[in-house]
Amino acid sequence: RPGYVYLSVDYSALELVCLANTITRLYGHSKLRDQLNEGMDPHALLGAKLVGLSYEEFLKTELKSFKYWRTLAKPIGLGYPGGMGIDTMMTLCDNYGVPITRLEAQEFKNIWLNEYPEMNLYLEHTLEETRDYTTFLGMVRANCSYTEWCNGNALQSPGAEGMKLAMFKVAQECFCGDLKGCYPVAQIHDELLLEVPEGDKMHCKAKKVQEIMEDELASVLTYMNKKAIRTEAVLMRAWSKEASPVYDNAGNLTIWEPSEEAAG
């Protein structure tokens, strides 16, 4: 609409936060939960383990190496807890632009399991066994395959329900609350997209949406704290996956503009 800009707010590391909460709920402990609740970057943590460095050393590595290993940590850290096998992991890493061999896929799985030994309990299974699970809001998902159970129970369903609660609350606030005058546009996996009036209130509207999303997810992920449940907000004139937060001199969120090279 004329006079409006897009506000995008998405969750940070949503699936891993859900995983940490589920493992804690099932077994009473989770090393990943402890790391996330300390505010650590989970992809950088695993990237450090894969390359054989401490977390602190890894954060100081040169950018190209840091990006490579942190990118590789994403399919490893998200795929294996979802029940993924070695062959599928090789394909997934290739899709991420970080191809690996079969030997490396197994080696990286061993490193991941060594870092998070409680995942051995979660991944125990009989291939022919079907499983059921009940979500936080009471949905019963029955007769799951192994991967449906692993992925849905730990990584997908908790985040989906937290997002649904956030969508309800944000929509309510748009029509009769502090976000009145804003319009929900879309929910894109872990991201909410709204139209907000351009002007000096944009920053406040963004903070309100972030607050709602974090609070509603926290009501589902009861073992995670505010350091783990975080969001990022971006203002833009046209939706773009390349957009990143931009702040003015006063520290208020302002509108991201694509570079001339990107626009061309």
N, C-alpha and C positions, 0 to 999 in steps of 0.2 A: 504494500500500500504506500502511496505517497506520504512522506513524513515518518516512515517507519524504517527500522533496520532489523536484521535478524539477530536474535540472541541464541547462541548454542551453548548448552551446559551438558557436559558429559562426566561420567564417573571415571575415576582413575583406577586402573587395574581391577575392574569390577569382578571378573571371573576368579582371580586369585584371592580376592577378599572373601568371596563366597566360598571358595574351596577351604580357606583357613577356618572359617566359621563352621562349616559342615564337619570337618575333621575334629575340631574341638568338641562339637556337640556329640559326635559319635564315640569318641575315645577319651575325652577329658583333657586332651593336650594337643598342641600343634606348634611345631617350631616356626612354621610359616606365620601363624597367628602372632607369635611373640615378635617376629621381625617386623611385620606390618604395623603392629601396635606401637612399635618404637619409631615408626615413620620412615623405615628404610625402603629403598627402591627394590622390589622383588626381582625384576628382570636383571638389574645390575648385580644383585646378590648371586643369582644363579650364573650369570655371565662370568663373574669372578671365579666361581667354583669350576666352571668348564675350562677356563684358561689356566687355572692353578694359582690364582692370586688371592690375597685377602681383599675384603670389600673396600677397605681404605686405599689399598694399592691400585685396585681396579679403577676407582673413581679418578685417579690421577694419570691413567694411561692416555696415550695420544688418541685423538678423536676417532681416527679411522678404525683402530683396533677396538676401541670402546664400543663403537656403533656396531661393528661386526658381531662381537660376542654378546652384546646385549640383545641384538636382533635374533641371534641364534637361540638365546635363552627363552624367547617367547614361545616358539613351537614346542620346545622341550618341556617347559614348565606348564604349558596348557594342554598339550596333547597327551602326554603320558598319564596324568591324573584322570583324563577322560576315557581311559582304556585303550588308547591307540597302540597298535603294534609297530614293529620295527619297519616293515615295508611302507606302511602308511606314513610313518614319521619321516622317512626319507623323501617321500613325495611332498609332504607338508613343508619341510625345510627348503626344498627346491622352489616351492611356490613363494616362500619368504625371500628368496634370492640368496640363500646360504646353503647350497647343496652339500650333503654329507654322504659318506660311505655307510654300508651296512655295519661295519666294525665300529665306526664312530657313533652310529645311532645306538648301538648296544652299550658302548663305553659311556656315552652321555646319560643314558638311562641309569646306569649303575651309579654315576656321580650324583644324579638327582635323587635316587633312592637313599644314597648314603647321607645326603644333606637332610632329607625328610623321611626318616625310617618309618614313621607312622603310616606312610603311604603303602607300605607292604601289607598292612592290615586291610586297608581299603580296597586294594586291588586283588586280594585273594578271591578266587572264584573257581567254579566248575563251569566249563565252557557251555554245557547244555542247560545250566541252571537259569531259570528266570527269576526276576526279582521285582519287588514292589517298593514304592516309597510314598510317603505322605509329606506334602510340602508344609511350610509354616502356616499358610492360610487354609490348609485343610484339603487341598486337592490330592486325590489318590491316583497315582500313576501305576497301573498294574501290568504284569507280564512284560516287563522290560527285557530287552536283550542286555548283554553284559555292558556294551558301550553306552546304551541308552541310560542304564542305571548309573554308571560311573559319571558320565558327563552331565546328565540331567539332575541327579541328586545333589552333586557337589558344586558344579560350576554354573548351571543354567537356571534352574527353577528358583533358587533364592534371589538371584538378581532380577529375574523377570517379575517376581512378586513385589520386590522393593520398588522397582520402576513403576509398576502399575499403581501402587499406593501414591507414589510421587506424582504420577500423571493426574490422578483424581484430585489431589490437593492443589496442584498448580492450576488446573482448570477451574476449580472452585474459586481460587484467589483471583483469577483473571476476570471472572464474571461478578464477584461480589466481595472482593477483599483488597488487599494491598497491591495486587497486580492488575487492578481494574484498568481497562484501556489497552492491555496487552492481549495477544491472541495466540493460543497454542496452534502450531502448524503440523508438527510431526514428531513421532518417537522413532529414533533410528538406533536400534539395539540398546546401547548404554548412553544415549544422547537424547535430550529434549531440545526441540527447536521451536522458538516463539518469535512473533513479531512484537517489537516494543517501540514506543514513540521515540524518535531521535531527539536528544536534548540532554539537559543536565541531570535528569533522573535515571538515565540508562544504567549507571553504575549501581544505584540502589535497587533497581529492578533485578539486575543480575545477581546481586548478593541475596536477595529474597528467594529467588529460584534455587540458588545453591543451598541455602539454608533448608528449604523444604526437601530437596532431593536427599541431602545428607541425613536429615532427621528421619525421613520415612524409611530409607534403607536401614538405618540404625535400628529401627523398630523390628526389622526382620533378622538382621545379623547382630544378635544380642551379645556375641562374644568379642565384637570388634569395637575399637574406640575411635575417637575423632581424628587421630593421626592416620588411621587405616582407611576410614570412610571419607574420601575427599572428592571434590569435583573441580572442574576447570571451566571457566566461562570465557566466551569469545563473542564479540560484536562484529558484524560484517554486513555489507550491503547485498552480497550474493553468497549463498552457501558454498563453502569450499572446504575440502578436507585439508587443504594446505594452511588454513587460517590458524593463527595463534594469538594468545592474549596480547593486547597493546594497552599501555597505561600512559596517562598524561603526567605532567609535572607534579600534580597534586596526588598522584597515586591512584587516580580513579580509572576504571576500565573505559577505554574509548574504542573507536571503530578501527578494525583491521582493514587495510587496503592492500590489494595484490600489488606486487612489484610490477614495474613496466614490462620487464622481461616475461613474467608469468602472464600478464594480461595480453601481451602480443602473441 
